[in-house]
């Protein structure tokens, strides 16, 4: 494509817009990559793949892929070159930062730091906390927000019990904050939507409780941002972290956005080029470094400009589609899945806050008489449906939800033990803006058939997982 220097960025930014759904028709699924992929079935033939594992990684929006493809010929080094492509790439990278800030409703003084993922973002935040910070985190968190804090060694971490209602979550936090001694810097880490149950957490109320007790709060929005608008200022949180690969954007980038003071005061997350403003030899033979005070302070090395641009493209696409319409359609899909599963007495849907809790398109369940790995394998091999089974990187939460009533094993042995042992795993189905109605309808129908008629194929345990036995039919 041939463009003038002053229009190259605008041309790349606009790529794919013509194919995006206009705001008025966003109730239809947004076009995603892989929507026409066909997969073979062990019982013969093939079927269009039903990707129902959005909570792990959502398929890339076609719009995002087109934007990246339009930019690819102009790819160049960022912040380091005088050439046209380098300057264009730098502008694209920094404009992507602005787009993300707008998408998140950032305050004027907030910084947007590009990272590798939500996990990377929260590890970065853990690194910059002042010494002796008290961290409060519910046991219900994903490991990305549960585990980074103890790595420092000089932070005190308080793990809060799983609440049974949103109000109890706020009360539990308030009591824990009020009891902290000595009074000093504190941070609360909370998810916006559970990656296990999909339930929405009372973020605004938790933020108010944190601030009332002199603490700050970081929102893990990995599961929230793809489904609902996230407004840093409106929610009054101090930081937000999320991943591009859950926001319909590939290429391994993430975001940490929010207050700049602790970020500016801490040593860089990584030491190297890009994070440093000036470097000079000292008289004693060492090196004196002046670090940047902008987001670049924690973005050493050549940044993932394609990943950042993909996130920005996804932010634009979701904004243009309109979250009101996206949320309304997703609620219809949730209702279909919940109604269908409710017709199967052997299915138990997992929940902290109860059936009436508002949620995103993420549901986990167990099936009486089935090992979860076996059930998920049958959904894939016999129906072309991709779900997830296991503990979903939220081991304490899933074990709390399953309690003392684990599911019975099916034909395969328990993934965590020998054949015949009981399993403490669950099955998760998740969907979003690119999910057709047919995918969730096929899923509900498949669950009913498997529970009523059993698997049509035989399965065996291989490296701890159930897989189809290619040598013999059921």
N, C-alpha and C positions, 0 to 999 in steps of 0.2 A: 504494500500500500504506500502510496506517495503522498506525503503531507508536508505542509509548511512548518517550520520550527515552532511557530506560535500556536499551531493547532494540533500538533502531534499528541500532546497529553489529552486534550479534549476528545480526540478521535478514539484513542485507546480506552478512555473512561466510558465512552458511549457504546462500545462494542457490545452486541448482544441485546441492547435495549429494545430493538424492534421485535425480538422474539419473546420478550418477557410478557407475562400476563398483565394487562392494564389493571389498575386498582379495582375497577368495577367488576372484573371477572375473576378475582383472586379466590373465589370459593372453589374453583377447580384446582386439582393438584398442580403445583408448580413443576415445570419440566426439569427433570434430573437425569444425570447420566445413568445408564444401566436400566432404564425403564423398559427397554425392549429385549433385554438379555434372556436367552432361552437356556434352560438347564435340563440335563437328562434325569429321568426318574428310574429307580432300580426296578420298578414294575413294568418298565417299557415306555417308550415315547419321551416327550419332553414338554416343558411348560414354561411360561414366562415366570422368571424368578420374582418372588415376593420378598423384598428386602424389608424385614421387620426387626431390624437391629439398629435403629437410628440412635439409640442411647449410647452405643459404642462408637460408631462413626456414621454420620448421615451421608448419603450420596451427594456428590457435588451438583449444585444447580447448573443446568445447561448455560445459563446466563454467566455464571462465574467462569466456567470453562471457556466460553467464547471471549470474555474480556481478557483472560490470561493469554489465550492464543493470539489475540490482536496485539497485545503488548510484546509477546515473545521476541519478534524480530528486533525490537528496540532495547532489549535487555543489555544493561551495562553496569559497571561498578557504581556503588552508591557513596556519595560524599567524598570521593577521592579523585575525580577526574575532571579535566577541563573540556573534554570532548562532548559532542552533542548528545550521544547516547547516555553517557554518564550523567550529564545534567538532567536529561529527560527522566532517567531512572530515579535520580535523587528527588526531583519534583514529584514523581509518582509515589515514591515511598513516603515523603512528608505529607502529601495530600491524602494518602491512605490513613495516616495518623489522624488527620483532621476529620476524615469521614467517620472513623471509629469513635472519636470524641463526640461527634454530633449524635451518632447512633446511641451512645451510652448516656447522653445528657450530661456530659462532664461539666464541671464548674470551670471558671476561667483559669484558675491557678492549677488545675489538675494536670497530671502528666499521663501520657499513654506510652507505655513501654511494650515493644514487641518482644515476645518470648517464643519458646518452642511449643508451649501447651499450657493448660491450666496447672498441671503438676509443676512445670517449670516456673510459672508465675508465682505460685504459692511458696515454692522453695526460695525464689528471689525475695519475696516479702519476709520470709523467715530469716533470711540472711541480714536484712537491713533493720530488723527490730532493735531498739535500744537494749543494752544489757539489762538483765534482770526483769524483762517484761514478763508479765503473767499472761498466759494464753488460755482461753476458755473455748473448748470445742466439744460439741455433742458427739457421743459415740456412734451416732447415726451417719456420720459423714463418710463420703468416699475417701479412700486412702490418700488421694491427692491432697485433701485438706485435713486429714487426720494425722498423718505421719511426719510432715516436714519439721514440726516445731521442736521435737526433742533432739534433732540432729545438732543443734547449736551447743547444747550442754549447759548454757548459762541462762536458759529460759525455764520458767516453771509452768508446767502444763497441767490444767485441770480438765479431766474428761467428765462430761456431764451425761447422766443417764438419759436413755431414750424417753421422750415425753409421749403421752398418750393423746394429747390435744395441743393445738397451737397455743392456747392460753397457758397450759402447763409448761410449754417451752419457754415462754417469756418469764413466768414465775420462777422456774428453775434457774434461769440465767440471772435474774435480779437477786435471788438469794445468794448465789455463788459470788457475784460481784460485790455485794454488800459485806460478805464475810472475808474478803481478801485482806491479808496482812502480809507485809506492810503495804501501805497505799503507794502505788507507783504506776509506771506505764502498764497498760493492759490492752489486750487485743482479743476480740471475739471473732471466731471464724464460723460461718454458717452457710449451708447450701440454700439456694433459692428454690430448687425443686429436686426431690430425691431421685437419684439414679436407680433406685430399687422400686419404690412405690409410685413415683411420679408426683407425689403430693407436694403442694406448694407450702412453703414455710412462711411464717409471719415476719418477713424481713423488716418491714418498716417499724413494727413494734419492737423487734429485737434491737434494731439500731437505736431507737429511742431509749430503751433500757440501758444499752451499753453507754450511750453518751451521758445519761443521767448519773452514771456512776464513774464518769471520767475515763471510760474505755473507748477504744476505737473498734471498728468492725470491718471485716473483709467479707464480701459476698462471693461465694463460689457459684458463678452463673453458668457453668458448663451445660447444665440441663435446662436452665431457665431461658437463656438468651435465644435459642433457636425457636422457642415457642411463644414467648411473651416479651413485650417491650421491657427493657431494663433502663431505669432512669436513676443515675447516681445521685443527682441532686434531689429528685423526688423521694427516693427511698432513704436519703440522708445516710448513705453508707460512705465509708472512707475509701475503700478500694473495691474494685470488681475484677475478677479473673475469669477468663473463658478461653475455649479452644476453637480454632477455625474448623477443625475436622468434624465438630459437632454442629457447626453453623453452616453446613453445606459448602464449605470451602476446603479444598485439599491443600497439600504442600507443607504441612507440619509447622504451622505458626500459631501463636497464642497471644494473649493480651493481659497485661496488668495495668489497670487505669485507676487513678485516684490521687490522693494527697501527695504532694511533692516533698514535704519537709524531711521525713525519715529517709526517703530515697536519696535526697541530696546530701544528707548528713553521713550516710554510711559509705564504707569502702565499696568500690564497684563490685558487682556480682562476678564479673570476669575482668581480669586485667589484660589490656591489650590495645591495639589500634582501634580508634573510633571512640573509646571511652576517655582517652587522654586529650587534653587541650594542648599542653606543652610538656616536653620531657627534656631534661638537661642533666649533664654530669655535675655532681657536687665536688667540692674541693677534697672531700675525704675519699673520693673514688666511687661513691655510690651514685644513685640516680634520683633526681628530684622530679616529681610528677605533679602537674596540676590537672585534676580531673574535671570533666565537664559537669555542669550542674543541671543540664537538660536530661531528657530521657536517654540520650546517647551514653550517659554515664554507665548505664547497665546494659548496653547493646554492643559490647566490644566484638570485634571481628566483622567480617562482611555480612551484613544483615540479609535475611531471607526476604528480599524485596518481592518476589513472586508470591510468597506466602502472605505477606502483609497486604499486597494488592488484592489477593483472592478474598481475604477477610473483608476488606473494604467493599469489594464488589458484592459480596453476600449481604453486607449491611445495607447497601443501596437497594438490592433486589427485594429484601424483606420489607424495607420501609416503603418502597413503591407498591408492593403487593398489598400492604395494609394489614397490620397486626389484628385489627378487629375482625376482618374477614378470615384470616388464617386461624385465629383462636376459635371462632364460631364453627368453622369446618372441623377443626380437630376435636372439638367437644362432641360433634356428631359421630366421629369415628370412635371416640372413647366410649360413648353410649352404646354403640353397636357391639363393641368388644365386651363390655361389662354385661350387657344384657344376654349376649350369647353364652358367656362363661357361667352366668348365673343359672342357666338352664341345665348345667351339668353338675349334679350334686357332689361328684367326686373331685371337683376343682375347688381349691381354696385360694382366693386372691389375698395377697399379703397387704396389710395396711397398718399404719401407725395411728392415723387420725379418724379412721372409720369410713364407711361407704359414701358419706355425704361430702367428704373433703374435696376441695377443688384440686385438680391435678393436670399435668401435661400428659402427652401420649406415651406414658411408660407404665406398664403393669407387670408385676411378678406374681407367680402362682406356683402351687404344687398340685400334683394329681395323685389321688389316693391309689396305691397299688403300682405306681410307676416310679422308676428311677428317672430323675430329671434329664440326665444325659441321654437315656434311651428315648424318652419322649421327644426331645429336641432333634435327635438324630432321625427319628421317624418322620417328623414334620419336614425335614429337609429332603431326605431320600425318597419319600413317597409322595410328597405334595409340592416340593420346590419352594418351601417356606423357610426363610432364614431367621431364626430367633437366637437367643443366647441362654445358656444354662450355667449354673455355678453360684458363686457368692458375689460376683459383680464388683470386685475391688471394694467391697463394703462388708467385710466379714462380720464384724460385731453386730451390725444392723440386721443382716439376714439371719444370723443365729438367734438374735433377740426375737425377730418376727416369727421364726419357726418354733421357738421355745422348746418344750419337751415333747412335741408332737411331730417328729420328723416323718417324712414320707417313707413308705415301704419301697424296697427295691423292685425293679421290674426284671426283664429278662437278662439285662446286663448287670454286672457287679457295680457296687457303688464306686463312683470315681475316686473317692478318698479312702477306699478300703478294698478288702477282698470280696469276691462274689458272695452274696447272701447278707452282707452287712447293710445296716440302714444308712441312708444318705441324708445329709443336711444341706442339700443344694436346692435351688429353685430354678424356674424357667421365667425368662423375661421376654415380653413382646413390646416393641417400641416403634413409633411411627411419627410422621410429621407432615410438613408442607408438601412433600412430593409423593405421598402415599395415595394410591387409587383406592376407591371403595372396594374393588374386587379383591384386593390383597387382604384386607381385614375380614371380608366375608369368607374368603377361602380358608383363612386361619381358623375362624370360628367353626366352620364346617369340618375342618380336619380334626380339631380337638374333639368334637362330638363323635366323629367316626372312630378315632383311635380309642376313645374311652369305651365306646359301645362294642366295637368289633375287634379291637386289638390291632397290632401291627400286621401288615401283609407280608413282611419280609423278616428274615432272621437277622439278629445283630450279635456282635461279639465285642468284648472289651479289648481295646488296643491302646497301650500307653495311658491307661486310666480313663479312656473315653469310649463311649459306645459308638460303633461304626457298623455300617451294613456288612454282612457276611457275603462277599461276592461269590462264594462257591456254592451257596445253597439258598433256595427260597424258603420262606416260612412254611 
